[in-house]
Amino acid sequence: MYRPKSSNKKCHSAPPITVEGRLDAESSSLSFAVISIILVSLMVFSFGCAKKEEKEIKIGAILSLTGKAASYGEWAQKGIT
């Protein structure tokens, strides 16, 4: 601590506390965390949004196309297609 030669008083003012190293460590860990989150998000969305082949879904129906109810079966068949 600096003391003037002409004074016998002690200087009670403390030097300013610097936390530069601490801030650098915090900012680097914060940067690492942000970059990690961005990379993980990109990987999840790129694999999750892959275009999937659409499968054809076949829907069947049992219709009476012969006999007494054939007219109803033909009517239902025309409604389906």
KOLTILUM-235137 format. One record per residue (C-alpha): residue number from 1; residue in three letters; x, y, z. Coordinates in steps of 0.05 Angstrom, whole numbers, plus 5000, padded with zeros to 4 digits. Example, Ala and Ser with C-alpha at 12.3 -4.5 7.8 and 13.67 -1.06 7.14 Angstrom:
% residues 2
node n:1&res:ALA&x:5246&y:4910&z:5156
node n:2&res:SER&x:5273&y:4979&z:5143
END
This chain:
% residues 81
node n:1&res:MET&x:5000&y:5000&z:5000
node n:2&res:TYR&x:5026&y:5069&z:4984
node n:3&res:ARG&x:5039&y:5117&z:5042
node n:4&res:PRO&x:5064&y:5187&z:5034
node n:5&res:LYS&x:5130&y:5198&z:5070
node n:6&res:SER&x:5107&y:5260&z:5106
node n:7&res:SER&x:5046&y:5228&z:5138
node n:8&res:ASN&x:5045&y:5177&z:5195
node n:9&res:LYS&x:4971&y:5161&z:5183
node n:10&res:LYS&x:4952&y:5094&z:5155
node n:11&res:CYS&x:4911&y:5095&z:5093
node n:12&res:HIS&x:4844&y:5061&z:5107
node n:13&res:SER&x:4820&y:5060&z:5036
node n:14&res:ALA&x:4824&y:4990&z:5008
node n:15&res:PRO&x:4845&y:4980&z:4936
node n:16&res:PRO&x:4787&y:4965&z:4890
node n:17&res:ILE&x:4770&y:4892&z:4885
node n:18&res:THR&x:4774&y:4866&z:4815
node n:19&res:VAL&x:4741&y:4802&z:4793
node n:20&res:GLU&x:4765&y:4802&z:4722
node n:21&res:GLY&x:4788&y:4730&z:4724
node n:22&res:ARG&x:4722&y:4709&z:4754
node n:23&res:LEU&x:4682&y:4746&z:4701
node n:24&res:ASP&x:4723&y:4715&z:4646
node n:25&res:ALA&x:4710&y:4646&z:4674
node n:26&res:GLU&x:4636&y:4661&z:4681
node n:27&res:SER&x:4630&y:4690&z:4612
node n:28&res:SER&x:4667&y:4632&z:4581
node n:29&res:SER&x:4624&y:4581&z:4616
node n:30&res:LEU&x:4562&y:4620&z:4596
node n:31&res:SER&x:4586&y:4622&z:4524
node n:32&res:PHE&x:4599&y:4547&z:4527
node n:33&res:ALA&x:4530&y:4534&z:4555
node n:34&res:VAL&x:4495&y:4577&z:4501
node n:35&res:ILE&x:4535&y:4545&z:4445
node n:36&res:SER&x:4520&y:4475&z:4472
node n:37&res:ILE&x:4445&y:4490&z:4476
node n:38&res:ILE&x:4445&y:4516&z:4405
node n:39&res:LEU&x:4482&y:4455&z:4378
node n:40&res:VAL&x:4437&y:4406&z:4415
node n:41&res:SER&x:4375&y:4443&z:4389
node n:42&res:LEU&x:4400&y:4441&z:4318
node n:43&res:MET&x:4414&y:4366&z:4322
node n:44&res:VAL&x:4346&y:4351&z:4352
node n:45&res:PHE&x:4309&y:4393&z:4301
node n:46&res:SER&x:4349&y:4369&z:4241
node n:47&res:PHE&x:4337&y:4295&z:4257
node n:48&res:GLY&x:4266&y:4306&z:4282
node n:49&res:CYS&x:4243&y:4344&z:4221
node n:50&res:ALA&x:4268&y:4294&z:4170
node n:51&res:LYS&x:4216&y:4283&z:4116
node n:52&res:LYS&x:4181&y:4217&z:4127
node n:53&res:GLU&x:4151&y:4177&z:4072
node n:54&res:GLU&x:4076&y:4181&z:4073
node n:55&res:LYS&x:4046&y:4112&z:4077
node n:56&res:GLU&x:3983&y:4097&z:4039
node n:57&res:ILE&x:3926&y:4079&z:4085
node n:58&res:LYS&x:3876&y:4031&z:4056
node n:59&res:ILE&x:3806&y:4033&z:4084
node n:60&res:GLY&x:3762&y:3973&z:4069
node n:61&res:ALA&x:3688&y:3964&z:4070
node n:62&res:ILE&x:3644&y:3903&z:4069
node n:63&res:LEU&x:3587&y:3917&z:4021
node n:64&res:SER&x:3532&y:3874&z:3996
node n:65&res:LEU&x:3538&y:3875&z:3921
node n:66&res:THR&x:3494&y:3815&z:3907
node n:67&res:GLY&x:3426&y:3793&z:3930
node n:68&res:LYS&x:3368&y:3834&z:3955
node n:69&res:ALA&x:3412&y:3889&z:3986
node n:70&res:ALA&x:3455&y:3898&z:3924
node n:71&res:SER&x:3424&y:3965&z:3908
node n:72&res:TYR&x:3445&y:3991&z:3976
node n:73&res:GLY&x:3515&y:3963&z:3969
node n:74&res:GLU&x:3523&y:3996&z:3901
node n:75&res:TRP&x:3498&y:4061&z:3929
node n:76&res:ALA&x:3548&y:4057&z:3987
node n:77&res:GLN&x:3605&y:4038&z:3939
node n:78&res:LYS&x:3591&y:4100&z:3897
node n:79&res:GLY&x:3592&y:4143&z:3960
node n:80&res:ILE&x:3660&y:4116&z:3980
node n:81&res:THR&x:3695&y:4128&z:3913
END
